[in-house]
Amino acid sequence: MPERTEQEPEQPTPAQPRPNPIFRQPATVEACQADYAAGADIRQEMARQEARRR
């Protein structure tokens, strides 16, 4: 019986990690204030849910 000489399937190469956009932006007071303000509704809803549990 002849020996099989099939090639093994090619292994995928690991993907290059994508740069993180958060690290590219400087942490400024203005950016932090805007981020905090954007989450106000979420914090308010979480506080409401927490108050219902008590």
FIKOLZA-1660 file (N, C-alpha, C; in steps of 0.1 Angstrom, whole numbers, plus 5000, padded with zeros to 4 digits):
% residues 54
   i   px   py   pz ch aa at
   1 5009 4988 5000  A  M  N
   1 5000 5000 5000  A  M CA
   1 5009 5012 5000  A  M  C
   2 5007 5022 4991  A  P  N
   2 5015 5034 4990  A  P CA
   2 5013 5043 5002  A  P  C
   3 5023 5050 5006  A  E  N
   3 5022 5059 5018  A  E CA
   3 5015 5072 5014  A  E  C
   4 5006 5076 5022  A  R  N
   4 4999 5089 5019  A  R CA
   4 5008 5101 5022  A  R  C
   5 5007 5110 5013  A  T  N
   5 5015 5122 5014  A  T CA
   5 5007 5135 5014  A  T  C
   6 4995 5134 5021  A  E  N
   6 4987 5145 5021  A  E CA
   6 4993 5156 5030  A  E  C
   7 4991 5168 5026  A  Q  N
   7 4996 5179 5034  A  Q CA
   7 4987 5182 5046  A  Q  C
   8 4993 5185 5057  A  E  N
   8 4984 5189 5068  A  E CA
   8 4977 5202 5065  A  E  C
   9 4965 5204 5070  A  P  N
   9 4959 5217 5068  A  P CA
   9 4967 5229 5074  A  P  C
  10 4967 5239 5066  A  E  N
  10 4975 5251 5071  A  E CA
  10 4969 5257 5083  A  E  C
  11 4977 5260 5093  A  Q  N
  11 4972 5266 5106  A  Q CA
  11 4971 5281 5103  A  Q  C
  12 4960 5286 5108  A  P  N
  12 4958 5301 5107  A  P CA
  12 4968 5308 5116  A  P  C
  13 4973 5319 5110  A  T  N
  13 4983 5327 5118  A  T CA
  13 4975 5336 5128  A  T  C
  14 4981 5338 5139  A  P  N
  14 4974 5347 5149  A  P CA
  14 4971 5361 5143  A  P  C
  15 4960 5366 5146  A  A  N
  15 4956 5379 5141  A  A CA
  15 4964 5390 5149  A  A  C
  16 4968 5400 5142  A  Q  N
  16 4975 5411 5148  A  Q CA
  16 4965 5418 5158  A  Q  C
  17 4969 5421 5170  A  P  N
  17 4960 5429 5179  A  P CA
  17 4958 5443 5173  A  P  C
  18 4945 5447 5175  A  R  N
  18 4942 5460 5170  A  R CA
  18 4946 5470 5181  A  R  C
  19 4950 5482 5176  A  P  N
  19 4953 5492 5186  A  P CA
  19 4941 5497 5194  A  P  C
  20 4942 5499 5207  A  N  N
  20 4931 5503 5215  A  N CA
  20 4930 5518 5214  A  N  C
  21 4918 5523 5210  A  P  N
  21 4916 5537 5208  A  P CA
  21 4916 5545 5221  A  P  C
  22 4913 5538 5232  A  I  N
  22 4913 5545 5245  A  I CA
  22 4927 5549 5249  A  I  C
  23 4937 5541 5246  A  F  N
  23 4951 5545 5249  A  F CA
  23 4956 5556 5241  A  F  C
  24 4950 5558 5229  A  R  N
  24 4955 5569 5220  A  R CA
  24 4950 5583 5224  A  R  C
  25 4939 5583 5232  A  Q  N
  25 4934 5596 5236  A  Q CA
  25 4940 5600 5250  A  Q  C
  26 4944 5613 5251  A  P  N
  26 4949 5617 5264  A  P CA
  26 4938 5618 5274  A  P  C
  27 4941 5615 5286  A  A  N
  27 4931 5617 5297  A  A CA
  27 4931 5631 5302  A  A  C
  28 4921 5638 5298  A  T  N
  28 4920 5652 5302  A  T CA
  28 4908 5654 5311  A  T  C
  29 4909 5665 5319  A  V  N
  29 4898 5668 5328  A  V CA
  29 4885 5669 5320  A  V  C
  30 4885 5675 5309  A  E  N
  30 4873 5677 5300  A  E CA
  30 4868 5664 5295  A  E  C
  31 4877 5655 5291  A  A  N
  31 4872 5642 5286  A  A CA
  31 4866 5634 5297  A  A  C
  32 4872 5634 5309  A  C  N
  32 4866 5627 5321  A  C CA
  32 4853 5633 5325  A  C  C
  33 4851 5646 5325  A  Q  N
  33 4839 5652 5328  A  Q CA
  33 4828 5648 5318  A  Q  C
  34 4831 5648 5305  A  A  N
  34 4822 5644 5295  A  A CA
  34 4817 5630 5297  A  A  C
  35 4827 5621 5300  A  D  N
  35 4824 5607 5301  A  D CA
  35 4815 5605 5314  A  D  C
  36 4818 5612 5324  A  Y  N
  36 4810 5611 5337  A  Y CA
  36 4796 5616 5334  A  Y  C
  37 4795 5627 5327  A  A  N
  37 4781 5632 5324  A  A CA
  37 4774 5623 5315  A  A  C
  38 4780 5616 5306  A  A  N
  38 4774 5607 5297  A  A CA
  38 4768 5595 5304  A  A  C
  39 4773 5591 5316  A  G  N
  39 4768 5580 5323  A  G CA
  39 4759 5583 5334  A  G  C
  40 4754 5596 5335  A  A  N
  40 4745 5600 5345  A  A CA
  40 4732 5592 5346  A  A  C
  41 4726 5590 5334  A  D  N
  41 4714 5583 5334  A  D CA
  41 4715 5568 5338  A  D  C
  42 4727 5562 5335  A  I  N
  42 4729 5549 5339  A  I CA
  42 4731 5548 5354  A  I  C
  43 4738 5557 5360  A  R  N
  43 4740 5557 5375  A  R CA
  43 4727 5560 5382  A  R  C
  44 4718 5568 5376  A  Q  N
  44 4706 5571 5382  A  Q CA
  44 4697 5558 5382  A  Q  C
  45 4697 5551 5371  A  E  N
  45 4689 5539 5370  A  E CA
  45 4694 5528 5379  A  E  C
  46 4707 5527 5381  A  M  N
  46 4712 5517 5390  A  M CA
  46 4709 5521 5404  A  M  C
  47 4709 5534 5408  A  A  N
  47 4705 5538 5421  A  A CA
  47 4690 5535 5424  A  A  C
  48 4682 5537 5414  A  R  N
  48 4668 5534 5415  A  R CA
  48 4666 5519 5417  A  R  C
  49 4673 5510 5410  A  Q  N
  49 4671 5496 5411  A  Q CA
  49 4676 5491 5425  A  Q  C
  50 4687 5497 5430  A  E  N
  50 4693 5494 5443  A  E CA
  50 4683 5498 5454  A  E  C
  51 4677 5509 5452  A  A  N
  51 4667 5514 5463  A  A CA
  51 4655 5505 5463  A  A  C
  52 4651 5499 5452  A  R  N
  52 4640 5489 5452  A  R CA
  52 4643 5477 5460  A  R  C
  53 4655 5473 5460  A  R  N
  53 4659 5460 5466  A  R CA
  53 4660 5462 5482  A  R  C
  54 4661 5474 5486  A  R  N
  54 4662 5476 5501  A  R CA
  54 4649 5476 5508  A  R  C
% end
